[in-house]
Amino acid sequence: MNDSEIVDLYWQRSEQAITETARKYGAYCRRIAYNILANDEDAEECVSDTYMSAWNAMPDARPKRLNAFLAKITRNFALRRIVRHTAKKRGGGETVLALEELTDCIASGYDLERELEQKELAAAIDRFVGRLPEREQLAFIGRYWFFATERELAARLGCSRSGVGAMLKRTRGALREYLIEEGLCTLQND
């Protein structure tokens, strides 16, 4: 069943929409949630929450790309869950590590809570990523959107784990310089 037909099922309020979504995108959503949470049960709960959220959102929204729509919902549920878990106990994991890697690109004291600044920052990062060569785009998005490990990225890109790590480090440095040029980040004293 194609995406348009699945979305039509949501609009018709047919429970088959959930079944078809699970069949076509269940593994995809589970992978996104698992990359963030590193826990099968939590990932499965996020996927279930994703289906419910899609069910509730569809009468108002008609997504052009169902996979991206579901990915965003899944990612947001997983990130909220990881924030709750890490608030209870400080600890590692790929999500925390990936977010810490990006911390150096954004000056301390930058208030990400303010919606206008968030949108401006997001737009600048989108522009930056859009200018990257395809391989670097895939690595950057894989790491910082899907929270894939360096090992997973190395397998997908056909290079070594250290090669992926070096590529991501260079890209983060370039992102930081770009954000400084855009006035969204200031130099920090190291």
N, C-alpha and C positions, 0 to 999 in steps of 0.2 A: 504494500500500500504506500502511495507517495505521501509527502508531507501535506500537500493541499487537502487530500482526502482525510487525513488524520485531523487536521484543523477543522474541517467541515464536521467531523464527528463531535468535536468539542462544542462547536456552535449549535449542533443539534441536541446537545446534552446527552449523547449516547455514551453509556459506560464502556462501550467498545473502544472509545478514544484512549482510555487508560491502557487497555490491553494492547492495542496497536502501538502506543507509545513505548510501553515496556518491551514489546517484541523488537521494535526497531532501534530504540535508543537506551534501553535499560543498561546494557553493558557499558555504553559510552558514559552515561551519567554516573554509574557506580565507579568507573575508573577515575573520573574527576573527583568525586567525593573521597575515594580511597587515597588518592595522591595527596590530598589535603589532610585527611584524618588518620591515615594508616591504621584503620580499624574497620573490619568488615561489618560489624553490627551498626556502628555509627554511620558508615557509608550507606548501608541499606536503608536506615531511617531517613537520611537526607534524600535519597532517591524517592522514597514514599512521599516525603514532604513536597518534593518537586512535582510529583504527579498531582497532588492536591492543589498546589499553588497554580499549576498550569490550568487545572480544571476551573479554579476560581477566576483566573485572569482572562481566560479565553473569550468570554462574552464581551469584554471591553477591548481586547487586543486581538489582532489577527497577525501573528508574526510572519514575516517574510521568509525567515530561515528558522525552522522549528528546532534544528540542532543547536543553533546559537542561543535561542530563547531558553531552551532547557538547560544548556550549559551554564548560562548566567544564573538561573534560579538555583541550580545544584550547587554551584560555587558559592553563592551567597549563603545558603543554608549551612554548608560545610564550614565556611569561614566563621559564621556566628557560633557554630558549635565549638570550633577550636578556640575561639576567644573565651567562651565559657569554661572550657577545660583548662586552658592555660591560666585563667584567672584563679582557678582553684589550686593549681599546682604549676609552678614554673617548670618548664621542661623543653626539650628539644623537639625534634621532628623536622621533616622537610619544610613544612609550611612556615614555622617560626624561623628556620634558617634562611629560607628564601626571602622572607620579609625583612630580616636583619640585613641581608646582603644589599637590599635596596635602600636601607636607612641612610647610608652614607651619601646617597644622591640627593636627599632632601635635607635641607639645613635644619638643625635643631631649633625649636621654637616656631617652626612653620606650622600654622594652625590648620590642620587638615579637616577640622570640624566645620569650618565655614564653607558652605556650599559653593559659593562663587569661586573661591580659590581651588576647590576640588575640581570643578569643571574645567577651569583654566589649566590646571596641572594635567588632568586627564587628556585634554586636547593636545597639549604640548607633547606628552608621551606618545600619543597616537601619531602625531606628525613625525616624531623621532623614529618610531618603529617603522613607519611607512617608508622611510628613507633608507632603512638598512637593507643590505643584500639579503636575498631570500633565506639563505642558510642561517644567518644571524637572527633574522626575524623568527624563524622556526624555533631556534634555541631560546630566544628571549621570551617569546609567548609561551612556549612549552614549560619553561621554568617558572615564570612569574604570573602566568594566568592559570595554567593547569597544574602547577607545582610538581612537575615531573622531576625525578632525580637526575643528576648528571649522568649516571649510568644508563638510565632509560634514554636520555637524549643522545648519548654517544651511540647507542644501538640504532636509534632512528636515523641519525645523521651519518652513520658509517665512519665514525672517528673515535679517538680515545677519550676516556673520561677526563683526563688532564687537558686534552685539547678543548673539550667543551668548557671546562672550568676557566681556561685561559680566555676563550672567546667571550664568555659571560663577563669576566672581569674587565676586559677591554670595552665591552659594550656598556657596562655600568659606568665606567670612567667617561666614556663618550656621552652617555646620558647626563651625567652630572655636569659636564662642561656645557652641554646644550641647555640644560635648565638654568645654569648660571647666565649664559648669554641671553636667555629669554627673561631673565629677571625673576625667576621662580625659585632660585636657590642662591645662597651667598657662600662665599668661601669661608671655610671653617679653619680655625687654627688647630693644627695637628700636634 
